[in-house]
């Protein structure tokens, strides 16, 4: 007990010191001026013994006589000025610091060992459910054995409310509040009741948005279920049913079971033996765990852990409707971390909940759980079609639940110098953070670095290890560098203070570098040994981990104190959510954390630097999480899923084939009114349904293979024609460039250059001749490439007068090679399709290539929603042009598009006052696109390069674009979607299945008139040239008035603000 009291006292003092430091920062607004003096300790009344304790344990860094800095603030100081070498380039252009105080509730409001009024009330509530007071005592004993020995006031009152009500539930509280137990304990009570009553099948289904979160929570639930079964004599079962769940025949003895620990032996990882989950240390099986797909079919568990992507497959299985997996007596559908669903995925979730209510368990309670998110009430209403007032409102309010303690969160916003690299800053920061932990006697300063791209993780991790191999961070321990300088690292352990002449030979520094290298790692869902990395983090056996969002949600790590966001994350809520992983344990972190937000050096991310850190961490300043429930694809997919589930429930044939697709569409046509009423759909989707019918009929044609060959030839010819136009323009430009410098070329060379240029100009005349055959064109292009190469090869030295043309000639040569290859693979189109038919046939052929015998996969392919929403951001895409065969190059989408903020970018830097008025009326206007080197992205002004009208492509209108080789963007462009005559739609090829379509803009908006005369987009475009526009104010006011009227009209029609969902 004395130890606990000491930690509480130390924490209180440490918090006082950080607050004092932050008050100094607030006065000066410069991080480098922040330190503590002896007088600060005197004024704060800190006893010298505590001061000595803080120094000895590394929480207070001594900078010199009477000058100190807290560990966390010192990390801020040195992180804000990372440099590769002493006196070198400054990587951080600008920085801002913010201190946030978060409440903490202790889990001792009631303790199961302390009989009082509150505990009696909890027991009475549980007993009313179970009808047996002895069983209630045993249940609480099981909780205690599982480590749940008490509850906070928030947990206690929330559990009581859920037990005594039958309403749907919204649980929302800051991270580390133990939200999970507020719904898990009532859920376990229902499972216990179902077991003693002899009920068959599943009682609760929990949906998690991340695999790592599902596995982590599964480990906790296994311990709870095991102890309940032991104490209560029950047979409650549990299992994870998702994409990684194997068939029994696929399971191998010795295989690790999801990295989950044995409930009886905390250090022992569970594995498989005889196809069953087994503990090697205890030599016992855990047969209450459903571990294979087969077990879910034969004996569905009481508790199913899954996700919204796998469960639709179960809805389509006829057997699941009779074996208890899907049954009307399910008590809970629980959706944890709901803020992870946004945009299209959130729209799918809305209708998915409607399907569960309508077809599976009408009386089941829906539980939505989340950390604090912006505009929670609106988000919940859109997801559930219910007002928060009509649900159990278990949203944490300090005025109601109070606070027992507090957590200090420091946020450091750093803007990277545009002439440097964010990757270099990040890998140097990782090495620094590992150094700090290595130098500390207490290895309790772990760091997580979030990077929203797997490839970038691999690159930065590799760069860090290469830097260590080259000597990093030895120069930081030079004794000649003052400890007060941010480049110095020996402040954390002066045993590593090394004389300059000994830096390269120091054995201590060599060993330190080896330790740092072995204590850096990375984590993402595709890594096979990711469970081992998670275990190292939990045990404190690693310093720094580069990770994607897989470690963002709900996982507890006791020693993590620093969280780095390398770039602004796709969802701004993630910043607060991620820092929730840090500072959780009082004894190791003193409930303090640092979140470093790295603003990458590009204009869009600088926008957040200008807005300030509050814009990133204050929910009240964030926009509502978008729920795209009016998206045509979401509605079509959801209505088809509803139909499939209905067929399966009725025992019908739901095989994946064209006939089933026809039956689904026919069912929707006949039952549209009922489907829309049950799922709450308010938007007409007849047009996209008609286009889908056309595609299905094409898929059913006997000559589909021949038609697809014809379509491919047509697309190849379009690509080839487009490429030849570019090549023709490039040849003209390059020839002019070379000829303009010919006078400076030596006379003996000039004749040879002129000869090749003459041949190039002669061959150029034929490349746009549509009368020549393709094989002849291929020869011409090969000859052209040969002449270009010979010209390029004559430019040998860096001093040659034509050296500036050499790179241009190299690029032209590659373009000619690609075009010649394309001409060789293109055949003349001889079919009978009209130009208008090619669009819809092209879509059908893409689906035909990915046909599946599973109806859900086939629907996902048909509709194209498989990779949409936030989940697609780490998917691989093909980046080669469509005509090329083979596997092609693959790239992560996050590498191709820096950030895709549809209707989230509410403002742009340096926007004029007049423009802001328009933006405020619309809600958001701008979309961010990198412009690729080879220009395969099509914008509305690139009329000759448009692929096809989207009406024939199964879409609802707009401009289609193909995303091709976007590896090396030349520039960045902000597109104002409010100035487009049609919405802009990007078409992206995916690793599996059909391409996905990302739409920016509004059909309603683009077709609107201002005072019956001019479309709004034309008005907005003209307003960009206000100095040329007479009656500017009149046009602006008319435009704003029209937007307001349109907004009101659409809200009245379907209660939906047009800018977010259309």
N, C-alpha and C positions, 0 to 999 in steps of 0.2 A: 504493500500500500504506500510505503514511504517513497518508493520509486515512482509510482503514478503521481503522487503529489508533487514530487520534484519536477517531473516533466511538465505538469500543468503550470508550475511557477516559472520554469524556464521559458515555456511557450509564451506566457503573459509578458515576460520581459523582452523576449525576442520580438514580439509584435510591437511593443512600445518603441523599440529601436528602429524598426522598419518604418513605422509611422513618422518618427522624428526625421528620418532620412527623406521620406517622401515630402514632408512639409518643407524641407530645405530645397528639394527639387521644384516644388510648386512656386517657391519664391524666386528662384534663379532661372528655372526652365532649362538648366544645363546639367547633364548627368555627371560630367567630370568634376563639378564643384561639390558633389555630395559626399560627405564623410562625417564621422562622429568624433567629437572632441571630449576631453575629460569632463568639461563643464556640462555636456549633454547627459552624462551618466549621473552627475551630481544633481542636476535639475530633475531628472526622472527618478531619483531616489534608488538607484540600483546599487546593491551591496557589492563590495569588491569580490566576495566569494562567488557570486553569480557571474560577475565579469570574467573571473578566472575560469569558471566552468565553461562559459561560452567560447572562450579562446581555446581552451584545451580540447574541446570537442569539435572545433572547426566551424562553429556557427558565427564567430566574430573574427575578422581578419585584421591582423595588426599591420598597419602601414608605416608606422614610425612612432616616435615619441609622442604619446598621447593622442594619436590619430588612428581611428579604426573604421571599418566598414562591415556591415553584416554580410554574411556569405551570399545571400540572394542579391543584395544590391551590388556587391562586387562582381557577381556574374553579369548583372545588367551593365555595369561600367565597362567591362572588358568585351562583352558581346556587342556593344554599341560602337566599337572601334577595332574590328578585326582587320588585320593586315597580314599579307603574305610574308613580308620582311620588315625589319625595323626601319622606320622612316619611309616605308614604301607607300604605294597608292592607298588612299582611304576608300574602303569598300562601302561604307555606310554614308550615304548622302545626307540623310536627315533622320532624326529619331524623335520619338515621343513616348513618354512613360505615363502609366495610369495605375492607380491602386484601387482595387475593388474589394470590398469587405462582404463576404458571404456568410450567412448564418449556418451554424452547426447545431444539430440536436443530438444529445446523447441518448443512447438506447437504455436508459434506466428510469424512464418515467414510471414504468412498472417493471418489476423483476419477478420472474416466476417463482423464486425462492422466498419472496416477501409477500405474505398474505395481506392485502388491503382492499379497500372498496373498489378500486379500479380493476384489480385482478379478479375479484369476485364477479364484477360485471362482465368481464371478458369470458370467464368460465360459463356464466349463465347464457351468454349469447351462443357459445359453441354448443352447450348442452341442448339448447332449444333446437339446434340442427340435428344433433346426434341422438338425442333422447336418452342419453346415458352419461351420468356425471363421472362414473369411473373411467369411461372411455375418454372423456375430456381431460382428466388428470393424466392418463397415459399419453394422450396426444401432446400435452404440454411438456411431459417428460421427454418425449421424442424430440421436440424442438430444442430443449436444453442440451440433449446429447449431441445435437447437430450444431451446437454453437450459438443458438438463438436463445439467450438467457434473459433477455429483456427487450422492451420496445420503447421507442421515443413517443412523445405525446402525439405527434403527427401519425406515426404508424398505428398506435393504439386506437385513436379515434377513427381513423380510416378503416381499420379492420372491423371495428364495431359497426360502423355504418354499412359496410358491405354485407356483413353477416345478417343484419337486421333489415335489409332492403332487397327488393328484386329489380331495382333499376339498373340501367347501363351505367358504366362508371368511367370517369375521367380522373386519372391520377397524374399530377404534375407537381414536381418539386425540384429544387436544385440538385445537382449531382452529389453523390455520397450521402444521400438522405435515407437510403434503404427503401426506396420506393417499391422494389420487387416484393418485399415481404407483405406489403399492404394488400396485394392481390393474391400472392402465392399461398398465404396462410388460409384465407377463405376458400381458395381453390382446393387445397389439401383437405379441408374439412368436408367439402362436397365429395371428394374422391373417397374419403373414409366412409362417409354415409352411403355412397353408392355400393361400396364393397360389402358392408355389413348387411345391406338390403339385398345382396345377390344380383345386382344389376350387371348386365353384360355390355361390353363395348366401351368406347371412350367417353370420358366425363368432361375433359377439358382439352382444348387445343390452344397452344401458345405459338404465335407467329413472331419470329425474330427477323430483322432485316439483314443481319450479317451472320455468316457461318461461325465465325470465332465467338460471337456473342452467344449463339445457340449452344455451342459446345461448353462454354464457360458456365452458363446457367444450368446446363444439363448436369455438370459435376456437382453443383450445389443441391440440385433437386434430388439427385441419386442418394446423397447422404440423408436428406430429409425423408425420402420415401423408405429407405432401408431402415432407418430408426423407427419410423411409424409402424412399419410392418412388424418389427421386433417387439415394440412396446404394446401394440394394439392387437397383435395376432391377425393382421389383415394380409391381403395379397394384392396391394396396389402395384400397378406396373407402369413403366415409362419407356419412351423411346424417341429417337430422332428420326424423322422420315423426310429426307430431302435428297438432293442429287448425289451426295456422297454415300448414301446408304446402299450397301451392296446386297446382292442376292446371296443366299446361304452358300451356294456352290462356289461363289467367288471369294469367300472368306478363307484366309490361310492361318493356320496355327502360328502363334507368336506375333501376329500383327497387332500393332497398338490400336486401342479403341479410343480414337479421337483425342488422345493426350489427357484423358480424364483419370483422376486419381481414385484409388480405392477408398471407400468411406470409412474403412477401419484402419488403413495404413496410409497416412497422408503422403508419404514419400514414394509410394508404389504406384506406378502407372498401370492401369488396367490393360489387358490384352485379350487375345482370343485363344481358346483351347477347346477342341472338339466343337467348333463353330459357336461356342458360347462365351460370354464375357467372363473373364477369369482374373483372379488376383494371384499372381505368382508367389507373393510373400505369405499370404494367409492360406494359400492352397484351397481356395473355395470359389465356387461359381456364383455369379450374381444373375440368377435366372429371372428376376423381376424386370430385367432390362430387355426390351425388344431390340435386337441388334441387326436383323436382316429384313429385307423386303418381304420375305416369305412369312416371317412371324407377324408382320402387320396384317397380312391377309388372313392368316389362320386364327390369330388371337390378338386383336387390336389392343394396345395398351390403354390404361386409364388416362394417362397424360401423353398427348402427342405434341412433340416439338417439331415445328416445320417452318415454312415460309410461304409467301403468297405466290411464288413461282412454281413450287412443287405441288401445292394442294389442288390446283385445277386439274392436274393429271389424276388425282385420286377421285375427284368429282366425276370423271368420265368413266371410271371403272364400275361396271354393273355390280360386281361382287361386293364392293365396299358399301353398297346401300343395303345389303342383307347380312353382312357379317359383324355389324356393330361399329365399324370404323366411322361411318356416317349414320348417325342415329338421332332421333328427335329428342332424346333425353340428355344430349350434351348440355352441360350447365354453363360453360364459359368458352367464349372465343376471345382470347387475349392478344392484343397487338402492342408489343413493347417497342419503345423508342420510335413512336410514330412520326417524329419530326424528320426521320430519315426518308420518309416517303414524300416526294414533291413532284409537281408537274404532272406528267402523264401517268407515272406510277401511282401518285396519290389519287388521280381520277380512276384508275383501275381498282384501287383499294376501296373506294366509295361503293362501286357497283359490286365488288366481290363480297363486301359485307352484306349488301342487299341480297345476293344470291344465297349466302349462308342463312340469312333470316327467312327467306322465302321457301327454300327447298330443303334445308338440312334440319335446323333446330329453331323453330319460330320463337320458342320461349327462352332460348339461351341468352345469357347476358354478354354484351360486348364491353370489354374493358380496353380503354385506350390509355397508354402510359407514356410519359415523356418527361424529359427535363424541361426547364423553363424555355418556352418558345414564343416568338412574337405573335400577337393577336390570336392567342390560343382559342378563344371562344368562337371566332369566325372560322378558324381551321376545323374545329370539331364539328361545327354545324354543317360545313360543306362535306365532311367525310361521312357523317352519320345521318344527315338530314334531320337532326334533332337539335333543339336549343339546349345550351348547357343547363338552363334552369330546369329542364325536364330530365336531367341525369343526376347521378350522384356527383356533386362537385367536390372533388378531393384535391383541389389546387391549394398548395401551401400558401398561407398568408401569415406573416409574422405576428400580426395583431391577434390572430386566433391561436396559433400554436407556439408563439414565442421563439426564443433562441436560448440555447444553453452556452454556446461558445461561438467562436468565429474562425473563419479561414481567411487569410490574406492572400489575394491574388494580384501579383504584379503583371502588367501587360506592357511589353516593350515593342513598339512599332518601329521597324527599321526600313528605310527606303534605300535600295541599292543604287550606287553610282551608275549612271547610264554607260559609262566607259569601262565598266568592269563586268564581272559575271556573278549572278546570284548562285550559281553552282559552286564556284570557288569559295564564296563567302560561306555557303552552307557546309561544305566539307571541312573548311578550316574551323568553323564553329563546332562541328562534331568532334574534331580532334581536341579542341580546347576543352569542351565539356567532359570528354573522357579523361583528359589530363587532370581536371579538377577532382574527379572521383578517385582516380588512381593515387593522387597525392594525399587524399584524406585518409585518416586512420579509420574513420567510420565510412564505409563504402555505401552511403545512403543518399547520393545525389545522382539518381538515374535520369536519363533524358530520352524522350521520344521525339523523333523528327518526322513530321507528316509531309509526305510528298505525293501529290495526287496523280502519279503516273509510275507504273512499274519500271518502265525503261529509264526514267529519270532517277529512280531509286538506285537501279543497278549502276548507272553512270556516276552518280555522286558518291556512292559507296566505293566504287572502283577508284575514283579520283582521290578519296580520302586515304585509301590503302597505298596508292602510288605515292602520295605526298609523304606518308610515314616512311616508305621505303627510301625516299630521297633525303630523309633527315628530319622531317617535321616530328615533334615540335622543339627540337634541341635548342634552336636559337633563342627561344623564349626564356631560357634559364640562365642567360648571360648575366653574371653578377654585376656587370657594368651598367645594366639597364635598371633604373630606379624602380623599386617595387610599386611606386605610385603610377608608373606608366602602364597603359592598358596592354602593351605588348608583353609585359613581364608576367610569368606564371609562377615564379618561385614563392610568391606571397603565400601560397597554400601549404608549403613545406620547405623551409629554408635549407633543409638537408640537400636539396637539389639545386642550390645556388652554386653555379659552376663558373670558374674563371674562364675568360674568353679563350685563352690558349688551350684549354682542356675540353672545350665543347665537343670536338670531334672524336675524342678518345675516352670520354667518360663512360665507364661501365654502367653506372647508375642510369644515365640517360639512354643507353642502348637497351637496357632491360625495360625501362619505362616505355620506350617505343614499342617493344615486343608486346608488352601488356596492353597498351592502347590498341594495337592492331587486333589482338585477340578478343578485345572487349567492344568491338564495333560489329554490328550485325544488321540484318534487314528482315522484313516480314511483309508478306502479302498472301492472299488466299491461294495463289497457285503454287506456293512453296511447299513441297512435300513434308518437310520437317518443321512446319510452322508451329506445331504444338510444343516442340522442344524449345523454340525461341520464347514462346509465351511462358514456359516454365522457368526459363532463365531470368526473365523479367520479374516474375513473381518472387523468386528466391533472391533477387538482388545479385545475380551472378553475371551481370553484363552492364556495361556503362551506357551505351548509346545504341538505339535501334531506329533505323530508317523504316518507315512503314506507310502503307496506304491507309485509307479510312477503316481498314479491318480491325484496328485496335482502338477505334474511336468510341465505341459504345459499351457502356455497362460493365466493363472488365475492371477488376480491382488490382492495382499494383501498389504495394506499400511504400516502395522507395523512390518512386518517380516524383521529382520535384520540378523538372523543367520540361516544357512542351514547346516544340518549335513547329510553326506552320511555314513551310517553304513555299511561299506564294499564298494568295488569297484563295481559300478553298471554294469549291463549287457552291456549297451551301454556307452562308455566313454563320448560321447557327453552330456550325461545326467548331468554330474557334472556341466558344464557351464550353461546348460539349467535350472537346479534346482536353482542355485544361482541367476538366473534371476528373481526368485520370490521375492528376498530380495533387500532391499535398493532402492526401486522404488520411494517412495514419499519423496520429499525434506524436507517437514516440520516435518516429524516424524522420518526419518532415516538419514537425512542429506546426502542422496545418498551414504551411506556406507554400506557394508555388509561383513559378515564373512562366509566362507564356510569351514567346518571342514570335512576332508575326513579321515575316520577311516579305516586303513588298518588292516583287521582281521589277527589274528595270525595263518596263514597257509602259506606254502611255495609259493603258486601261488600268493597270494596277496602281499607277501613280494617282489615279483618281481617288483611291482609298486613302492615300497618304494625305491628299488635300482635305478629304472629308474629316480625317482624324480618327483616333482609335475608338471613341465612343460609338461611332457609326458601325463598328464591327462587333462590339460586345454588349451593347445596350439593346435588349429586345424591343424597348419602346421606340427605338429609332430605326428598326429593321422593317422591311416590308413583310406582309403576310406571306406565308409559304403558299405558293400557287397550287391549286387543285384543278387540274384540267379535265373537269367532268363533262365539259361540252365538246371535247375533242372528238371528231368524227371517228377516228380509229379506235379510241377507247370505247366509245358507245357500240361500235360494230363488234369489237372483240368481246365485250361484256355480254352483249345480247346473244352472240354465238355460244359463249361459255354457258350461259343460262340454258340455252336450248340443248346443248350436249348433256349437261347435268340432268335435265328433265328426261331426256331419252334414257340415260343410264339408270335413273331412279325407277323408270317404268319398265326396265329390263329390255330396252330396245337395242338394236345393233348400232354400235358407235365405232365402227372400224374407220381407220383413216383412209378414205378414198373419195373420189369425186361424187359418187352417189350419196354418201353421207353429207357432204357439203351441200348438195342440192336439197336434201331433206331439211337441213338446218335453216337454209335461207327460206324455204317454203314454210317452215314452222314459224319463223319470225314474221313473214308476211301475214300469216293467218292470225297470229297472236300478238301483234305489235302493241296494241292498246294495253293488254294485260301486262306484257313484259315491261313496257315503259312505266306503267303505274306501280308495279311491284318494286322496280329498281330505282324509281324516281328520275327517269330520263325525261328531259324537257325539250330536247333539240331534235328536229326532224333529221333523220339520217337516211332518207329514202334514196337520195342521189348516189351516195357511196354504196348503198346496198345494190342498186341497179348495176353499177360498175362491177361490183363483186360478182353478180350473176353472170355478167359477160365473161369475166375471167374464168369462172367455174366451167362455163360451157366450152371455152377454148381448151381448158385442161382435159375435158372429156372427148376431144376430137381424136379420131383415129390417126390423123396426119400431123399430130402435134410435134413430133420430132422433126419432120420436114419443115414445118412452119417456123420452128425455132432456129433452124439453120438459116432460113431466109431472113429472119429478124436479125440474127447475128451478123450476117453479111451486110445488111442495111446499116446497122450500127457501126460496123467497121468502116463502111464507105463514108459515113458522116464524119467519123473521127479522122479518116484519111484526108477528106476534103478540108476539114478544119486545119489539120496539121500543114497541109500544102499551102494554105493561105498564109499561115505564119511563116513558113519557110521562105515563101516568095518575098514577103516583106523583109525578113531578116537578110536575105541575099542582097536585096537592093540597098539596104542600110550599110551592110558590111563592105560591099563593093565600093560604095561611095566613100566610106571611111578609108579604105586602103588607097584608092585613087587620089584622095586629097593629100596623102602623105608621100606619094610616089616620087616627088621631086627630091626628097631627102634620101632616097634609096640609091645605092651605088649603081653606076651605069651598067656594069657587067651583070648585075642581078635584075635590073629593071626589065629587061627584055623577057626574062623567064616569068617574072610576076605578071607582066602584061599578057603573056601567052595563056597562063592559067586563068586569069580574070576573063579573058575573051571566051575561053571554053565554058567557064561558069555562066557567063551571060547568055551564051548560045543555048546551053542546056536548060537554063531557067525558063526560056520561052515555052518549053513543052510541058512543064510540070502542072500547069493549070488547064491544059488542053483536055477537055472531057471526051474527045473523040478517040484518044489513044487507048489501047488495051492495057489491062493491069500488068501483064507480064512485061510489056514494053516500058511501062512507067517504072517498074521495079529496076530495070536495067538503067534507065535514065538517072534515077535517084542514086544508084550505086556509082555510076560514072561521076555524078556531081560530087558525091562524098570523096571519091578518089581525087578529084581536082582540088577540092577544099583542103584535103589532107596534105597534098603536095605543096600547096600554097603555105599552109601553116608550118610545115616542116622546114621551109626555107628560112623561117624566122628563128634563128638559133640562139643568139646572145641576148642578154638583158638590155644591151645598148642599141639593139637594132631599131631603126626608125619606125618599124611597124609592130613593135612589141606590144603596144596597146591593143592591137587587133588580134593577137594570137589567141587569147581566151575566147573572144567572140567566134573565131574560126573553129575552135575546139567545140564550143556549144553547138554551132551550126552542123558540124560533122556528126555529133551525136543525134541531133534532130533528123538528119538525113538517114542515118542508120535505122532509127526507129521507124521512120516513114517507109523505107524500103522493106523492112521486115513486115510492117503492116500491109503493104501492098501485096507482098507474097502470100499473106494469109487471108486476103480478102478475095471473095469471088463475086462475079457480077450477079446482081439481084434480078432473078427472072420470074419471081412469083407474081401472084395476082393481088397482093395486099395493097390497099390504098395508103397514101401517106398518113392519113388520119388513123388508120388501123394499126400502124406499126407501134404506136404508144402502148395501147392496151395489150397487144400481142407480146410486146417486150416484157411487160409486167408478168404476164402469164408464163412466159418462158423462164423467167427468173424463179418463179415458184415451182415450175415443172422440174427444174434442176435440183430442187431441194425437197422433193416430195417425200413424205413420211407415212408410214403405216399407222402412226399414232395420231388420233384425231386432234388432240390439243396442239401437238407440234405442227400439224398441218394448218390449223387455224392461225397459230402464231406466224407461220410462214406466209399465209395468205394475207393477213392483216398487216404484218410487219411491225408488231409491237414488241417483239422478243427483247430487243436490246435498247428500247427507248427509256427515257427517264434517266435518273442519276446513275443507274446501274450500268449503262452502256459506256460510261466514261473510261473504264479500264478494259474495254474490249479491243481486240485486234482488228484492224481493217486493212484491206488491200489498197496499195497506193499506186499500182501500175495502171496504165490506161486499160479500158475495158476490152480492147481487141486482143490483148496479149494473152497467150495461153500459159499453162503451168501454174505453179503455186503462187508466183508473184511475190513481191516484197510485202512484208507486213509491218505495221506500225501501230502503236497505241494511239487511240483517238485523242487522248489528252495531249499527245505530242504534236498532233496535227492542228488542233484547235486549242489555243491557249486557254480560253474560257468561253463557254457558251452561255450568255445570260439572257435568255428570251424573256423580255418584259421584266427584267430585274434591274437593269441599269437605269435608275430613275433620273440620272443626271450625268453630265460629262464635264470634264474640266473646262473652265473658261467659257461656259455657256452664257450667252447674253441674257439679260433680264427678260427680253421679249421671248426668247426661246424657252426660258424656264416657265413662263406662263403657259405656253403650249404643252410642255412636258408635264406640268402639274395637272393639266386638264386630262391628258391622255393616260397618265400613270407611269409610262416609260416608253421610250421611242427608239433607242439605239441598240444595234446589234454589232458585235465585234467580230471581224473576220481577218485572218491573215491572208494576204494576197500571195499566191504561190509563184514560184519562179517560172514554172511552165504554164501558168495561167489556165489551169483546168477547172477553175471555179468560175461559174457564169453569173454575172450580175445583170440586173435588168437593162443596163445600157449596152450590154454585149449582144445585141440583137442577132447578128449573123451566127452566133454560137449557141443559141438556144436549142436544147435537145428536142423537146416536144411540148405540146400543150398538156397541162396536167389533167384536164378533163378526160383525155383519152388514156391517162396513166393510172386511172383509178383514184385520182385525188380530186379535191373540190375546187381546184383553180389555183392559179399562181404561176410562178416562174420556176422551172426545174433547173437544178444545177448538179453537175457531177463533180465530186471531190476527188482529185487525182493526186499527183505528186506534190504534196504540200510539205515536203521535208524542209525546204529552204525558202521560207516566205521572204519576199523582197520588201514588202511594206505591210503596214497595218491600215485597215480602213474601218471607220465607223459608218455603218449604214443606217440611215434614218428610215425606219420602216413606215413611218407616217407619211413619207414622201413617195412611197412606191405606188404605182397604179395597180399592181397586183401583189399579193403576199409573196415573199421570197421563200422558196423551199429548197433546202440542200439535200442532195441525194448522196448517201454514204454507203459504200459496200461494206458488208460485215464478213467476219470469218466464216460463219455458218449461216445458212438461210438467206433470205432476201435482203436487199439493202434497206436501210432505215431512212425515213424522210423527216427532216426537222423543219418545221414551218415557223416563219417570223412574219408577223403582220396580221391584219384583220380583213376578212372578206367584207364585213359590214363597213369597215372604215374606208376601204379603197373604193367602194361603190357609192359612198355618200355624196350628196350634193350640198353646196353652200348656196342658200337662197335660190334653189332650183336651177342654177346655171353652171357652176364649176365644181368638179370633184375636189374634195378636200386635199388630196395629195398634190394637185396642181397648184392650189393656193399656197400650200406650205413650201413648195419648191420656189414659187415666185417670191415668197417672203424672205428667202435667203438673200435675195438681191434687193433689199429694201430701198436702197438708194435709187434703184431704177423703177420702183413701183409707186405709182401715184395712188393716193388713197390707202396707204399702207395700214393705217390704224383701222380703217373701215373693214378691210379684208381680214385683218387679224381678229377683230371683234366678231365678225360674221362667222369666221371659222370656229372660234371658241364657243359661240352660241350654238352652232350646229352640232359640235361634239357633245355639248351638254344635253341638247334635245335627244340626240341619238342614245346617249347613255341612259337617260330617263326612260326612253322608249324600250330599250332592251331589258333594263331592270324590271320594268313593268311586265314584260313578256315572260321572262324566265328567271328573274331575280339574280341576274348575273352581270357583273361589270364587264363590258365588252373587251377592255384592253388586256385582261388577263387570260381569257379563255378562248377567244375566237380565232 
